[in-house]
């Protein structure tokens, strides 16, 4: 899967949840959404992007969520 497309999709999720007033809750919800609706291969590729490109292109809230909830996403 194209990592640019994964970043775009993850950012769309982040845009939706960043409207929540509680940033910590938004971070949890982003991670939960990725866990529930993305297949493992997609999550692995997004984590690899975080490792190899330092999450280039990800919204700050998405980057933070993935880093905070990495174990649950792996």
mmCIF file of the N, C-alpha and C atoms, coordinates in Angstrom:
data_MODEL
# 
_entry.id   MODEL 
# 
loop_
_atom_site.group_PDB 
_atom_site.id 
_atom_site.type_symbol 
_atom_site.label_atom_id 
_atom_site.label_alt_id 
_atom_site.label_comp_id 
_atom_site.label_asym_id 
_atom_site.label_entity_id 
_atom_site.label_seq_id 
_atom_site.pdbx_PDB_ins_code 
_atom_site.Cartn_x 
_atom_site.Cartn_y 
_atom_site.Cartn_z 
_atom_site.occupancy 
_atom_site.B_iso_or_equiv 
_atom_site.pdbx_formal_charge 
_atom_site.auth_seq_id 
_atom_site.auth_comp_id 
_atom_site.auth_asym_id 
_atom_site.auth_atom_id 
_atom_site.pdbx_PDB_model_num 
ATOM 1   N N  . UNK A 1 1  ? 0.852   -1.181 0.000  1.00 0.00 ? 1  UNK A N  1 
ATOM 2   C CA . UNK A 1 1  ? 0.000   0.000  0.000  1.00 0.00 ? 1  UNK A CA 1 
ATOM 3   C C  . UNK A 1 1  ? 0.897   1.242  0.000  1.00 0.00 ? 1  UNK A C  1 
ATOM 4   N N  . UNK A 1 2  ? 0.488   2.254  -0.662 1.00 0.00 ? 2  UNK A N  1 
ATOM 5   C CA . UNK A 1 2  ? 1.215   3.510  -0.780 1.00 0.00 ? 2  UNK A CA 1 
ATOM 6   C C  . UNK A 1 2  ? 1.175   4.271  0.551  1.00 0.00 ? 2  UNK A C  1 
ATOM 7   N N  . UNK A 1 3  ? 2.352   4.547  1.109  1.00 0.00 ? 3  UNK A N  1 
ATOM 8   C CA . UNK A 1 3  ? 2.420   5.208  2.411  1.00 0.00 ? 3  UNK A CA 1 
ATOM 9   C C  . UNK A 1 3  ? 1.819   6.611  2.359  1.00 0.00 ? 3  UNK A C  1 
ATOM 10  N N  . UNK A 1 4  ? 1.928   7.296  1.239  1.00 0.00 ? 4  UNK A N  1 
ATOM 11  C CA . UNK A 1 4  ? 1.318   8.628  1.123  1.00 0.00 ? 4  UNK A CA 1 
ATOM 12  C C  . UNK A 1 4  ? -0.194  8.552  1.294  1.00 0.00 ? 4  UNK A C  1 
ATOM 13  N N  . UNK A 1 5  ? -0.795  7.507  0.753  1.00 0.00 ? 5  UNK A N  1 
ATOM 14  C CA . UNK A 1 5  ? -2.233  7.319  0.904  1.00 0.00 ? 5  UNK A CA 1 
ATOM 15  C C  . UNK A 1 5  ? -2.581  6.997  2.363  1.00 0.00 ? 5  UNK A C  1 
ATOM 16  N N  . UNK A 1 6  ? -1.749  6.196  3.022  1.00 0.00 ? 6  UNK A N  1 
ATOM 17  C CA . UNK A 1 6  ? -1.992  5.893  4.433  1.00 0.00 ? 6  UNK A CA 1 
ATOM 18  C C  . UNK A 1 6  ? -1.920  7.160  5.278  1.00 0.00 ? 6  UNK A C  1 
ATOM 19  N N  . UNK A 1 7  ? -0.937  8.006  4.998  1.00 0.00 ? 7  UNK A N  1 
ATOM 20  C CA . UNK A 1 7  ? -0.798  9.268  5.725  1.00 0.00 ? 7  UNK A CA 1 
ATOM 21  C C  . UNK A 1 7  ? -2.032  10.135 5.489  1.00 0.00 ? 7  UNK A C  1 
ATOM 22  N N  . UNK A 1 8  ? -2.483  10.215 4.268  1.00 0.00 ? 8  UNK A N  1 
ATOM 23  C CA . UNK A 1 8  ? -3.678  10.992 3.941  1.00 0.00 ? 8  UNK A CA 1 
ATOM 24  C C  . UNK A 1 8  ? -4.895  10.471 4.702  1.00 0.00 ? 8  UNK A C  1 
ATOM 25  N N  . UNK A 1 9  ? -5.082  9.154  4.691  1.00 0.00 ? 9  UNK A N  1 
ATOM 26  C CA . UNK A 1 9  ? -6.225  8.564  5.397  1.00 0.00 ? 9  UNK A CA 1 
ATOM 27  C C  . UNK A 1 9  ? -6.121  8.787  6.901  1.00 0.00 ? 9  UNK A C  1 
ATOM 28  N N  . UNK A 1 10 ? -4.926  8.607  7.467  1.00 0.00 ? 10 UNK A N  1 
ATOM 29  C CA . UNK A 1 10 ? -4.731  8.818  8.903  1.00 0.00 ? 10 UNK A CA 1 
ATOM 30  C C  . UNK A 1 10 ? -5.010  10.278 9.264  1.00 0.00 ? 10 UNK A C  1 
ATOM 31  N N  . UNK A 1 11 ? -4.581  11.192 8.422  1.00 0.00 ? 11 UNK A N  1 
ATOM 32  C CA . UNK A 1 11 ? -4.827  12.612 8.680  1.00 0.00 ? 11 UNK A CA 1 
ATOM 33  C C  . UNK A 1 11 ? -6.317  12.941 8.617  1.00 0.00 ? 11 UNK A C  1 
ATOM 34  N N  . UNK A 1 12 ? -7.049  12.302 7.746  1.00 0.00 ? 12 UNK A N  1 
ATOM 35  C CA . UNK A 1 12 ? -8.507  12.532 7.694  1.00 0.00 ? 12 UNK A CA 1 
ATOM 36  C C  . UNK A 1 12 ? -9.155  12.094 9.002  1.00 0.00 ? 12 UNK A C  1 
ATOM 37  N N  . UNK A 1 13 ? -8.705  10.967 9.521  1.00 0.00 ? 13 UNK A N  1 
ATOM 38  C CA . UNK A 1 13 ? -9.212  10.493 10.814 1.00 0.00 ? 13 UNK A CA 1 
ATOM 39  C C  . UNK A 1 13 ? -8.854  11.515 11.894 1.00 0.00 ? 13 UNK A C  1 
ATOM 40  N N  . UNK A 1 14 ? -7.605  11.967 11.860 1.00 0.00 ? 14 UNK A N  1 
ATOM 41  C CA . UNK A 1 14 ? -7.152  12.955 12.831 1.00 0.00 ? 14 UNK A CA 1 
ATOM 42  C C  . UNK A 1 14 ? -7.940  14.254 12.762 1.00 0.00 ? 14 UNK A C  1 
ATOM 43  N N  . UNK A 1 15 ? -8.245  14.701 11.555 1.00 0.00 ? 15 UNK A N  1 
ATOM 44  C CA . UNK A 1 15 ? -9.034  15.932 11.390 1.00 0.00 ? 15 UNK A CA 1 
ATOM 45  C C  . UNK A 1 15 ? -10.403 15.798 12.038 1.00 0.00 ? 15 UNK A C  1 
ATOM 46  N N  . UNK A 1 16 ? -10.990 14.632 11.919 1.00 0.00 ? 16 UNK A N  1 
ATOM 47  C CA . UNK A 1 16 ? -12.302 14.407 12.517 1.00 0.00 ? 16 UNK A CA 1 
ATOM 48  C C  . UNK A 1 16 ? -12.216 14.482 14.048 1.00 0.00 ? 16 UNK A C  1 
ATOM 49  N N  . UNK A 1 17 ? -11.248 13.755 14.618 1.00 0.00 ? 17 UNK A N  1 
ATOM 50  C CA . UNK A 1 17 ? -11.176 13.665 16.074 1.00 0.00 ? 17 UNK A CA 1 
ATOM 51  C C  . UNK A 1 17 ? -10.534 14.877 16.737 1.00 0.00 ? 17 UNK A C  1 
ATOM 52  N N  . UNK A 1 18 ? -9.752  15.670 16.020 1.00 0.00 ? 18 UNK A N  1 
ATOM 53  C CA . UNK A 1 18 ? -9.119  16.816 16.668 1.00 0.00 ? 18 UNK A CA 1 
ATOM 54  C C  . UNK A 1 18 ? -10.129 17.893 17.061 1.00 0.00 ? 18 UNK A C  1 
ATOM 55  N N  . UNK A 1 19 ? -11.343 17.789 16.577 1.00 0.00 ? 19 UNK A N  1 
ATOM 56  C CA . UNK A 1 19 ? -12.392 18.728 16.973 1.00 0.00 ? 19 UNK A CA 1 
ATOM 57  C C  . UNK A 1 19 ? -12.894 18.459 18.401 1.00 0.00 ? 19 UNK A C  1 
ATOM 58  N N  . UNK A 1 20 ? -12.531 17.310 18.951 1.00 0.00 ? 20 UNK A N  1 
ATOM 59  C CA . UNK A 1 20 ? -12.954 16.983 20.317 1.00 0.00 ? 20 UNK A CA 1 
ATOM 60  C C  . UNK A 1 20 ? -12.261 17.935 21.300 1.00 0.00 ? 20 UNK A C  1 
ATOM 61  N N  . UNK A 1 21 ? -12.967 18.376 22.325 1.00 0.00 ? 21 UNK A N  1 
ATOM 62  C CA . UNK A 1 21 ? -12.360 19.313 23.277 1.00 0.00 ? 21 UNK A CA 1 
ATOM 63  C C  . UNK A 1 21 ? -11.244 18.692 24.129 1.00 0.00 ? 21 UNK A C  1 
ATOM 64  N N  . UNK A 1 22 ? -11.302 17.403 24.372 1.00 0.00 ? 22 UNK A N  1 
ATOM 65  C CA . UNK A 1 22 ? -10.294 16.705 25.186 1.00 0.00 ? 22 UNK A CA 1 
ATOM 66  C C  . UNK A 1 22 ? -9.275  16.049 24.256 1.00 0.00 ? 22 UNK A C  1 
ATOM 67  N N  . UNK A 1 23 ? -8.075  16.616 24.199 1.00 0.00 ? 23 UNK A N  1 
ATOM 68  C CA . UNK A 1 23 ? -7.044  16.121 23.268 1.00 0.00 ? 23 UNK A CA 1 
ATOM 69  C C  . UNK A 1 23 ? -6.641  14.676 23.575 1.00 0.00 ? 23 UNK A C  1 
ATOM 70  N N  . UNK A 1 24 ? -6.584  14.336 24.847 1.00 0.00 ? 24 UNK A N  1 
ATOM 71  C CA . UNK A 1 24 ? -6.204  12.964 25.228 1.00 0.00 ? 24 UNK A CA 1 
ATOM 72  C C  . UNK A 1 24 ? -7.256  11.965 24.746 1.00 0.00 ? 24 UNK A C  1 
ATOM 73  N N  . UNK A 1 25 ? -8.510  12.322 24.894 1.00 0.00 ? 25 UNK A N  1 
ATOM 74  C CA . UNK A 1 25 ? -9.586  11.465 24.405 1.00 0.00 ? 25 UNK A CA 1 
ATOM 75  C C  . UNK A 1 25 ? -9.511  11.351 22.877 1.00 0.00 ? 25 UNK A C  1 
ATOM 76  N N  . UNK A 1 26 ? -9.233  12.455 22.207 1.00 0.00 ? 26 UNK A N  1 
ATOM 77  C CA . UNK A 1 26 ? -9.100  12.431 20.748 1.00 0.00 ? 26 UNK A CA 1 
ATOM 78  C C  . UNK A 1 26 ? -7.974  11.502 20.332 1.00 0.00 ? 26 UNK A C  1 
ATOM 79  N N  . UNK A 1 27 ? -6.865  11.551 21.044 1.00 0.00 ? 27 UNK A N  1 
ATOM 80  C CA . UNK A 1 27 ? -5.732  10.678 20.743 1.00 0.00 ? 27 UNK A CA 1 
ATOM 81  C C  . UNK A 1 27 ? -6.116  9.206  20.889 1.00 0.00 ? 27 UNK A C  1 
ATOM 82  N N  . UNK A 1 28 ? -6.824  8.892  21.965 1.00 0.00 ? 28 UNK A N  1 
ATOM 83  C CA . UNK A 1 28 ? -7.283  7.508  22.176 1.00 0.00 ? 28 UNK A CA 1 
ATOM 84  C C  . UNK A 1 28 ? -8.232  7.071  21.071 1.00 0.00 ? 28 UNK A C  1 
ATOM 85  N N  . UNK A 1 29 ? -9.133  7.961  20.676 1.00 0.00 ? 29 UNK A N  1 
ATOM 86  C CA . UNK A 1 29 ? -10.106 7.624  19.641 1.00 0.00 ? 29 UNK A CA 1 
ATOM 87  C C  . UNK A 1 29 ? -9.442  7.401  18.282 1.00 0.00 ? 29 UNK A C  1 
ATOM 88  N N  . UNK A 1 30 ? -8.420  8.180  17.969 1.00 0.00 ? 30 UNK A N  1 
ATOM 89  C CA . UNK A 1 30 ? -7.684  7.971  16.716 1.00 0.00 ? 30 UNK A CA 1 
ATOM 90  C C  . UNK A 1 30 ? -7.063  6.583  16.718 1.00 0.00 ? 30 UNK A C  1 
ATOM 91  N N  . UNK A 1 31 ? -6.381  6.251  17.803 1.00 0.00 ? 31 UNK A N  1 
ATOM 92  C CA . UNK A 1 31 ? -5.735  4.935  17.901 1.00 0.00 ? 31 UNK A CA 1 
ATOM 93  C C  . UNK A 1 31 ? -6.779  3.814  17.845 1.00 0.00 ? 31 UNK A C  1 
ATOM 94  N N  . UNK A 1 32 ? -7.876  3.998  18.531 1.00 0.00 ? 32 UNK A N  1 
ATOM 95  C CA . UNK A 1 32 ? -8.934  2.992  18.517 1.00 0.00 ? 32 UNK A CA 1 
ATOM 96  C C  . UNK A 1 32 ? -9.480  2.791  17.110 1.00 0.00 ? 32 UNK A C  1 
ATOM 97  N N  . UNK A 1 33 ? -9.699  3.881  16.401 1.00 0.00 ? 33 UNK A N  1 
ATOM 98  C CA . UNK A 1 33 ? -10.193 3.786  15.029 1.00 0.00 ? 33 UNK A CA 1 
ATOM 99  C C  . UNK A 1 33 ? -9.199  3.017  14.148 1.00 0.00 ? 33 UNK A C  1 
ATOM 100 N N  . UNK A 1 34 ? -7.929  3.360  14.254 1.00 0.00 ? 34 UNK A N  1 
ATOM 101 C CA . UNK A 1 34 ? -6.913  2.653  13.455 1.00 0.00 ? 34 UNK A CA 1 
ATOM 102 C C  . UNK A 1 34 ? -6.888  1.173  13.809 1.00 0.00 ? 34 UNK A C  1 
ATOM 103 N N  . UNK A 1 35 ? -7.011  0.869  15.075 1.00 0.00 ? 35 UNK A N  1 
ATOM 104 C CA . UNK A 1 35 ? -6.979  -0.538 15.527 1.00 0.00 ? 35 UNK A CA 1 
ATOM 105 C C  . UNK A 1 35 ? -8.195  -1.313 15.020 1.00 0.00 ? 35 UNK A C  1 
ATOM 106 N N  . UNK A 1 36 ? -9.368  -0.684 15.093 1.00 0.00 ? 36 UNK A N  1 
ATOM 107 C CA . UNK A 1 36 ? -10.603 -1.384 14.732 1.00 0.00 ? 36 UNK A CA 1 
ATOM 108 C C  . UNK A 1 36 ? -10.816 -1.522 13.226 1.00 0.00 ? 36 UNK A C  1 
ATOM 109 N N  . UNK A 1 37 ? -10.428 -0.493 12.462 1.00 0.00 ? 37 UNK A N  1 
ATOM 110 C CA . UNK A 1 37 ? -10.836 -0.453 11.065 1.00 0.00 ? 37 UNK A CA 1 
ATOM 111 C C  . UNK A 1 37 ? -9.706  -0.611 10.050 1.00 0.00 ? 37 UNK A C  1 
ATOM 112 N N  . UNK A 1 38 ? -8.472  -0.543 10.489 1.00 0.00 ? 38 UNK A N  1 
ATOM 113 C CA . UNK A 1 38 ? -7.353  -0.736 9.563  1.00 0.00 ? 38 UNK A CA 1 
ATOM 114 C C  . UNK A 1 38 ? -6.819  -2.147 9.726  1.00 0.00 ? 38 UNK A C  1 
ATOM 115 N N  . UNK A 1 39 ? -6.529  -2.782 8.621  1.00 0.00 ? 39 UNK A N  1 
ATOM 116 C CA . UNK A 1 39 ? -5.954  -4.121 8.695  1.00 0.00 ? 39 UNK A CA 1 
ATOM 117 C C  . UNK A 1 39 ? -4.521  -4.024 9.232  1.00 0.00 ? 39 UNK A C  1 
ATOM 118 N N  . UNK A 1 40 ? -4.029  -5.106 9.823  1.00 0.00 ? 40 UNK A N  1 
ATOM 119 C CA . UNK A 1 40 ? -2.687  -5.081 10.429 1.00 0.00 ? 40 UNK A CA 1 
ATOM 120 C C  . UNK A 1 40 ? -1.587  -4.608 9.476  1.00 0.00 ? 40 UNK A C  1 
ATOM 121 N N  . UNK A 1 41 ? -1.660  -4.983 8.232  1.00 0.00 ? 41 UNK A N  1 
ATOM 122 C CA . UNK A 1 41 ? -0.633  -4.572 7.263  1.00 0.00 ? 41 UNK A CA 1 
ATOM 123 C C  . UNK A 1 41 ? -0.596  -3.054 7.123  1.00 0.00 ? 41 UNK A C  1 
ATOM 124 N N  . UNK A 1 42 ? -1.748  -2.427 7.113  1.00 0.00 ? 42 UNK A N  1 
ATOM 125 C CA . UNK A 1 42 ? -1.804  -0.969 7.004  1.00 0.00 ? 42 UNK A CA 1 
ATOM 126 C C  . UNK A 1 42 ? -1.191  -0.310 8.238  1.00 0.00 ? 42 UNK A C  1 
ATOM 127 N N  . UNK A 1 43 ? -1.511  -0.846 9.422  1.00 0.00 ? 43 UNK A N  1 
ATOM 128 C CA . UNK A 1 43 ? -0.954  -0.294 10.653 1.00 0.00 ? 43 UNK A CA 1 
ATOM 129 C C  . UNK A 1 43 ? 0.561   -0.499 10.692 1.00 0.00 ? 43 UNK A C  1 
ATOM 130 N N  . UNK A 1 44 ? 1.041   -1.652 10.266 1.00 0.00 ? 44 UNK A N  1 
ATOM 131 C CA . UNK A 1 44 ? 2.492   -1.906 10.243 1.00 0.00 ? 44 UNK A CA 1 
ATOM 132 C C  . UNK A 1 44 ? 3.202   -0.921 9.328  1.00 0.00 ? 44 UNK A C  1 
ATOM 133 N N  . UNK A 1 45 ? 2.625   -0.659 8.176  1.00 0.00 ? 45 UNK A N  1 
ATOM 134 C CA . UNK A 1 45 ? 3.249   0.280  7.238  1.00 0.00 ? 45 UNK A CA 1 
ATOM 135 C C  . UNK A 1 45 ? 3.257   1.700  7.802  1.00 0.00 ? 45 UNK A C  1 
ATOM 136 N N  . UNK A 1 46 ? 2.210   2.085  8.496  1.00 0.00 ? 46 UNK A N  1 
ATOM 137 C CA . UNK A 1 46 ? 2.171   3.412  9.111  1.00 0.00 ? 46 UNK A CA 1 
ATOM 138 C C  . UNK A 1 46 ? 3.215   3.505  10.228 1.00 0.00 ? 46 UNK A C  1 
ATOM 139 N N  . UNK A 1 47 ? 3.365   2.449  11.016 1.00 0.00 ? 47 UNK A N  1 
ATOM 140 C CA . UNK A 1 47 ? 4.388   2.439  12.064 1.00 0.00 ? 47 UNK A CA 1 
ATOM 141 C C  . UNK A 1 47 ? 5.788   2.476  11.458 1.00 0.00 ? 47 UNK A C  1 
ATOM 142 N N  . UNK A 1 48 ? 5.994   1.785  10.368 1.00 0.00 ? 48 UNK A N  1 
ATOM 143 C CA . UNK A 1 48 ? 7.292   1.814  9.686  1.00 0.00 ? 48 UNK A CA 1 
ATOM 144 C C  . UNK A 1 48 ? 7.579   3.223  9.176  1.00 0.00 ? 48 UNK A C  1 
ATOM 145 N N  . UNK A 1 49 ? 6.565   3.898  8.681  1.00 0.00 ? 49 UNK A N  1 
ATOM 146 C CA . UNK A 1 49 ? 6.725   5.281  8.217  1.00 0.00 ? 49 UNK A CA 1 
ATOM 147 C C  . UNK A 1 49 ? 7.136   6.175  9.391  1.00 0.00 ? 49 UNK A C  1 
ATOM 148 N N  . UNK A 1 50 ? 6.557   5.936  10.537 1.00 0.00 ? 50 UNK A N  1 
ATOM 149 C CA . UNK A 1 50 ? 6.913   6.700  11.727 1.00 0.00 ? 50 UNK A CA 1 
ATOM 150 C C  . UNK A 1 50 ? 8.387   6.472  12.070 1.00 0.00 ? 50 UNK A C  1 
ATOM 151 N N  . UNK A 1 51 ? 8.839   5.236  11.960 1.00 0.00 ? 51 UNK A N  1 
ATOM 152 C CA . UNK A 1 51 ? 10.223  4.896  12.288 1.00 0.00 ? 51 UNK A CA 1 
ATOM 153 C C  . UNK A 1 51 ? 11.217  5.404  11.257 1.00 0.00 ? 51 UNK A C  1 
ATOM 154 N N  . UNK A 1 52 ? 10.902  5.245  9.987  1.00 0.00 ? 52 UNK A N  1 
ATOM 155 C CA . UNK A 1 52 ? 11.873  5.535  8.929  1.00 0.00 ? 52 UNK A CA 1 
ATOM 156 C C  . UNK A 1 52 ? 11.822  6.970  8.413  1.00 0.00 ? 52 UNK A C  1 
ATOM 157 N N  . UNK A 1 53 ? 10.677  7.606  8.525  1.00 0.00 ? 53 UNK A N  1 
ATOM 158 C CA . UNK A 1 53 ? 10.550  8.979  8.015  1.00 0.00 ? 53 UNK A CA 1 
ATOM 159 C C  . UNK A 1 53 ? 10.088  9.938  9.116  1.00 0.00 ? 53 UNK A C  1 
ATOM 160 N N  . UNK A 1 54 ? 10.152  9.477  10.368 1.00 0.00 ? 54 UNK A N  1 
ATOM 161 C CA . UNK A 1 54 ? 9.742   10.273 11.518 1.00 0.00 ? 54 UNK A CA 1 
ATOM 162 C C  . UNK A 1 54 ? 8.318   10.810 11.360 1.00 0.00 ? 54 UNK A C  1 
ATOM 163 N N  . UNK A 1 55 ? 7.474   10.037 10.681 1.00 0.00 ? 55 UNK A N  1 
ATOM 164 C CA . UNK A 1 55 ? 6.071   10.422 10.548 1.00 0.00 ? 55 UNK A CA 1 
ATOM 165 C C  . UNK A 1 55 ? 5.824   11.608 9.645  1.00 0.00 ? 55 UNK A C  1 
ATOM 166 N N  . UNK A 1 56 ? 6.707   11.825 8.687  1.00 0.00 ? 56 UNK A N  1 
ATOM 167 C CA . UNK A 1 56 ? 6.580   12.976 7.779  1.00 0.00 ? 56 UNK A CA 1 
ATOM 168 C C  . UNK A 1 56 ? 5.177   13.050 7.182  1.00 0.00 ? 56 UNK A C  1 
ATOM 169 N N  . UNK A 1 57 ? 4.587   14.235 7.256  1.00 0.00 ? 57 UNK A N  1 
ATOM 170 C CA . UNK A 1 57 ? 3.287   14.468 6.648  1.00 0.00 ? 57 UNK A CA 1 
ATOM 171 C C  . UNK A 1 57 ? 2.107   14.228 7.571  1.00 0.00 ? 57 UNK A C  1 
ATOM 172 N N  . UNK A 1 58 ? 2.340   13.590 8.715  1.00 0.00 ? 58 UNK A N  1 
ATOM 173 C CA . UNK A 1 58 ? 1.243   13.327 9.636  1.00 0.00 ? 58 UNK A CA 1 
ATOM 174 C C  . UNK A 1 58 ? 0.897   14.579 10.434 1.00 0.00 ? 58 UNK A C  1 
ATOM 175 N N  . UNK A 1 59 ? -0.393  14.785 10.657 1.00 0.00 ? 59 UNK A N  1 
ATOM 176 C CA . UNK A 1 59 ? -0.816  15.845 11.559 1.00 0.00 ? 59 UNK A CA 1 
ATOM 177 C C  . UNK A 1 59 ? -0.229  15.581 12.942 1.00 0.00 ? 59 UNK A C  1 
ATOM 178 N N  . UNK A 1 60 ? 0.020   16.634 13.687 1.00 0.00 ? 60 UNK A N  1 
ATOM 179 C CA . UNK A 1 60 ? 0.617   16.478 15.020 1.00 0.00 ? 60 UNK A CA 1 
ATOM 180 C C  . UNK A 1 60 ? -0.206  15.550 15.910 1.00 0.00 ? 60 UNK A C  1 
ATOM 181 N N  . UNK A 1 61 ? -1.520  15.686 15.882 1.00 0.00 ? 61 UNK A N  1 
ATOM 182 C CA . UNK A 1 61 ? -2.360  14.857 16.748 1.00 0.00 ? 61 UNK A CA 1 
ATOM 183 C C  . UNK A 1 61 ? -2.289  13.381 16.348 1.00 0.00 ? 61 UNK A C  1 
ATOM 184 N N  . UNK A 1 62 ? -2.166  13.107 15.067 1.00 0.00 ? 62 UNK A N  1 
ATOM 185 C CA . UNK A 1 62 ? -2.058  11.723 14.589 1.00 0.00 ? 62 UNK A CA 1 
ATOM 186 C C  . UNK A 1 62 ? -0.707  11.147 14.990 1.00 0.00 ? 62 UNK A C  1 
ATOM 187 N N  . UNK A 1 63 ? 0.346   11.924 14.794 1.00 0.00 ? 63 UNK A N  1 
ATOM 188 C CA . UNK A 1 63 ? 1.690   11.498 15.177 1.00 0.00 ? 63 UNK A CA 1 
ATOM 189 C C  . UNK A 1 63 ? 1.736   11.177 16.672 1.00 0.00 ? 63 UNK A C  1 
ATOM 190 N N  . UNK A 1 64 ? 1.203   12.081 17.487 1.00 0.00 ? 64 UNK A N  1 
ATOM 191 C CA . UNK A 1 64 ? 1.180   11.868 18.939 1.00 0.00 ? 64 UNK A CA 1 
ATOM 192 C C  . UNK A 1 64 ? 0.385   10.621 19.299 1.00 0.00 ? 64 UNK A C  1 
ATOM 193 N N  . UNK A 1 65 ? -0.753  10.441 18.676 1.00 0.00 ? 65 UNK A N  1 
ATOM 194 C CA . UNK A 1 65 ? -1.599  9.289  18.968 1.00 0.00 ? 65 UNK A CA 1 
ATOM 195 C C  . UNK A 1 65 ? -0.884  7.981  18.651 1.00 0.00 ? 65 UNK A C  1 
ATOM 196 N N  . UNK A 1 66 ? -0.249  7.925  17.497 1.00 0.00 ? 66 UNK A N  1 
ATOM 197 C CA . UNK A 1 66 ? 0.443   6.699  17.099 1.00 0.00 ? 66 UNK A CA 1 
ATOM 198 C C  . UNK A 1 66 ? 1.594   6.412  18.062 1.00 0.00 ? 66 UNK A C  1 
ATOM 199 N N  . UNK A 1 67 ? 2.334   7.439  18.436 1.00 0.00 ? 67 UNK A N  1 
ATOM 200 C CA . UNK A 1 67 ? 3.453   7.245  19.367 1.00 0.00 ? 67 UNK A CA 1 
ATOM 201 C C  . UNK A 1 67 ? 2.957   6.817  20.753 1.00 0.00 ? 67 UNK A C  1 
ATOM 202 N N  . UNK A 1 68 ? 1.891   7.433  21.233 1.00 0.00 ? 68 UNK A N  1 
ATOM 203 C CA . UNK A 1 68 ? 1.366   7.108  22.560 1.00 0.00 ? 68 UNK A CA 1 
ATOM 204 C C  . UNK A 1 68 ? 0.747   5.719  22.614 1.00 0.00 ? 68 UNK A C  1 
ATOM 205 N N  . UNK A 1 69 ? 0.137   5.289  21.528 1.00 0.00 ? 69 UNK A N  1 
ATOM 206 C CA . UNK A 1 69 ? -0.620  4.041  21.525 1.00 0.00 ? 69 UNK A CA 1 
ATOM 207 C C  . UNK A 1 69 ? 0.019   2.989  20.609 1.00 0.00 ? 69 UNK A C  1 
ATOM 208 N N  . UNK A 1 70 ? 1.307   3.130  20.387 1.00 0.00 ? 70 UNK A N  1 
ATOM 209 C CA . UNK A 1 70 ? 2.021   2.261  19.452 1.00 0.00 ? 70 UNK A CA 1 
ATOM 210 C C  . UNK A 1 70 ? 1.836   0.774  19.783 1.00 0.00 ? 70 UNK A C  1 
ATOM 211 N N  . UNK A 1 71 ? 1.949   0.431  21.049 1.00 0.00 ? 71 UNK A N  1 
ATOM 212 C CA . UNK A 1 71 ? 1.863   -0.980 21.434 1.00 0.00 ? 71 UNK A CA 1 
ATOM 213 C C  . UNK A 1 71 ? 0.510   -1.578 21.030 1.00 0.00 ? 71 UNK A C  1 
ATOM 214 N N  . UNK A 1 72 ? -0.552  -0.827 21.221 1.00 0.00 ? 72 UNK A N  1 
ATOM 215 C CA . UNK A 1 72 ? -1.889  -1.316 20.858 1.00 0.00 ? 72 UNK A CA 1 
ATOM 216 C C  . UNK A 1 72 ? -2.063  -1.425 19.356 1.00 0.00 ? 72 UNK A C  1 
ATOM 217 N N  . UNK A 1 73 ? -1.312  -0.624 18.596 1.00 0.00 ? 73 UNK A N  1 
ATOM 218 C CA . UNK A 1 73 ? -1.449  -0.637 17.139 1.00 0.00 ? 73 UNK A CA 1 
ATOM 219 C C  . UNK A 1 73 ? -0.560  -1.680 16.465 1.00 0.00 ? 73 UNK A C  1 
ATOM 220 N N  . UNK A 1 74 ? 0.490   -2.117 17.161 1.00 0.00 ? 74 UNK A N  1 
ATOM 221 C CA . UNK A 1 74 ? 1.459   -3.036 16.568 1.00 0.00 ? 74 UNK A CA 1 
ATOM 222 C C  . UNK A 1 74 ? 1.048   -4.412 16.401 1.00 0.00 ? 74 UNK A C  1 
# 
